[in-house]
Amino acid sequence: MTHTARRIGRTLAFVLPVVLVLSGTLAVARVPWATGSTESQVLTASSDTASERATPRAPQDVLRDQLLRELQEKDPGIALTHLQRQVEERPSLARHCMEIARSLGRAAVAVYGPSRAQSFSRPVCDTSFAYGVSEQATGS
């Protein structure tokens, strides 16, 4: 019985690495860059198991993120001016203007404090910026 176990162990010790090397070689040979083909297929480790595909972000979300960066890098006044211009150029953003301005107001309080943030207030999208400032300042 010991002899049989040794023989099985030796066989596995020889066969298993060979199988692993061959399967790895075959896997690498199937990627486009290895064969020199110009196929557009790209293989990734998680492509078959991904639960959802990346979706393009909504224009209002992209604009909000851009304006929040601008608020931090420059000042809220510049971000509000750009928000107003974007809404004038792209009327489809008008329904999101108040929400974006309120987000800018909350972010301005975090960066400048309530008093200084309020000084940047202007009539963009009604008074949503000022509402965002007061909302953040009172902790609502």
C-alpha positions as CSV (number, residue, x, y, z in Angstrom):
1,M,0.0,0.0,0.0
2,T,2.8,2.4,0.7
3,H,4.3,1.6,-2.7
4,T,1.0,2.5,-4.4
5,A,0.8,5.8,-2.6
6,R,4.3,6.7,-3.5
7,R,3.7,5.9,-7.1
8,I,0.5,8.0,-7.2
9,G,2.4,10.9,-5.5
10,R,5.3,10.7,-8.0
11,T,2.8,10.6,-10.9
12,L,1.0,13.7,-9.6
13,A,4.3,15.4,-8.9
14,F,5.2,15.0,-12.5
15,V,1.9,15.4,-14.3
16,L,0.5,18.4,-12.3
17,P,3.3,20.9,-13.2
18,V,3.2,19.8,-16.8
19,V,-0.6,20.4,-17.0
20,L,-0.3,23.8,-15.3
21,V,2.5,24.9,-17.7
22,L,0.6,23.8,-20.8
23,S,-2.6,25.4,-19.7
24,G,-0.8,28.7,-18.9
25,T,1.0,28.6,-22.3
26,L,-2.3,28.0,-24.1
27,A,-4.0,30.9,-22.2
28,V,-1.2,33.3,-23.1
29,A,-1.2,32.2,-26.7
30,R,-4.9,33.2,-27.0
31,V,-4.4,36.9,-26.2
32,P,-4.2,39.2,-29.3
33,W,-0.8,40.7,-28.5
34,A,0.8,37.3,-28.4
35,T,-0.3,36.2,-31.8
36,G,0.2,39.5,-33.5
37,S,-3.4,39.6,-34.6
38,T,-5.2,42.9,-34.8
39,E,-8.5,41.7,-33.2
40,S,-10.2,44.1,-31.0
41,Q,-10.9,41.4,-28.4
42,V,-9.3,42.2,-25.1
43,L,-9.3,39.6,-22.4
44,T,-9.5,40.5,-18.8
45,A,-9.5,38.5,-15.6
46,S,-12.9,39.8,-14.5
47,S,-14.7,40.3,-17.8
48,D,-16.8,37.1,-17.5
49,T,-17.7,37.7,-13.9
50,A,-18.4,41.4,-13.9
51,S,-21.8,42.0,-12.3
52,E,-22.5,45.2,-14.3
53,R,-21.0,47.2,-17.1
54,A,-19.7,50.7,-16.6
55,T,-22.3,53.2,-17.8
56,P,-21.6,56.7,-19.0
57,R,-22.2,59.3,-16.3
58,A,-25.1,61.7,-16.6
59,P,-24.1,65.2,-17.8
60,Q,-25.3,66.8,-14.6
61,D,-23.1,64.5,-12.5
62,V,-20.1,65.3,-14.7
63,L,-20.9,69.0,-14.4
64,R,-21.3,68.8,-10.6
65,D,-18.0,67.1,-10.1
66,Q,-16.2,69.6,-12.4
67,L,-17.8,72.6,-10.6
68,L,-16.9,71.1,-7.2
69,R,-13.3,70.8,-8.2
70,E,-13.4,74.3,-9.5
71,L,-14.8,75.5,-6.2
72,Q,-11.9,74.0,-4.3
73,E,-9.2,75.1,-6.8
74,K,-10.5,78.6,-7.4
75,D,-13.6,79.9,-5.5
76,P,-17.4,79.4,-5.4
77,G,-18.1,82.5,-7.4
78,I,-16.3,81.2,-10.5
79,A,-18.0,77.8,-10.1
80,L,-21.4,79.6,-9.9
81,T,-20.7,81.6,-13.0
82,H,-19.8,78.5,-14.9
83,L,-22.9,76.8,-13.7
84,Q,-25.0,79.7,-15.0
85,R,-23.3,79.6,-18.4
86,Q,-23.7,75.8,-18.7
87,V,-27.4,76.1,-18.0
88,E,-27.8,78.8,-20.5
89,E,-25.8,76.8,-23.2
90,R,-27.5,73.5,-22.4
91,P,-31.1,74.1,-21.2
92,S,-31.5,70.4,-20.5
93,L,-29.3,71.0,-17.4
94,A,-31.8,73.6,-16.0
95,R,-33.8,71.0,-14.1
96,H,-30.6,70.0,-12.2
97,C,-29.4,73.5,-11.6
98,M,-30.9,73.9,-8.1
99,E,-29.5,70.5,-7.0
100,I,-26.0,71.4,-8.3
101,A,-26.1,74.9,-6.8
102,R,-27.1,73.4,-3.4
103,S,-24.2,70.9,-3.6
104,L,-21.9,73.8,-4.3
105,G,-23.2,75.7,-1.3
106,R,-22.6,72.8,1.0
107,A,-19.1,72.3,-0.4
108,A,-18.4,76.0,0.0
109,V,-19.2,75.8,3.7
110,A,-16.8,72.9,4.1
111,V,-14.0,74.8,2.4
112,Y,-14.6,78.5,3.5
113,G,-16.9,78.3,6.5
114,P,-20.5,79.6,6.7
115,S,-19.9,83.3,6.7
116,R,-17.3,83.4,3.9
117,A,-19.3,80.9,1.8
118,Q,-22.4,83.1,2.0
119,S,-20.5,86.0,0.6
120,F,-20.2,84.2,-2.7
121,S,-24.0,83.8,-3.0
122,R,-25.6,85.1,-6.2
123,P,-29.0,84.5,-7.9
124,V,-28.0,81.4,-9.9
125,C,-30.8,78.8,-9.9
126,D,-32.9,80.9,-7.5
127,T,-31.3,80.9,-4.2
128,S,-30.2,77.3,-4.1
129,F,-26.5,78.1,-3.4
130,A,-27.5,80.1,-0.3
131,Y,-29.9,77.3,0.7
132,G,-27.1,74.8,0.5
133,V,-24.8,77.1,2.6
134,S,-27.5,77.5,5.3
135,E,-28.4,73.8,5.2
136,Q,-24.7,72.8,5.8
137,A,-24.1,75.6,8.4
138,T,-27.1,74.5,10.5
139,G,-26.4,70.8,10.1
140,S,-29.7,69.9,8.5
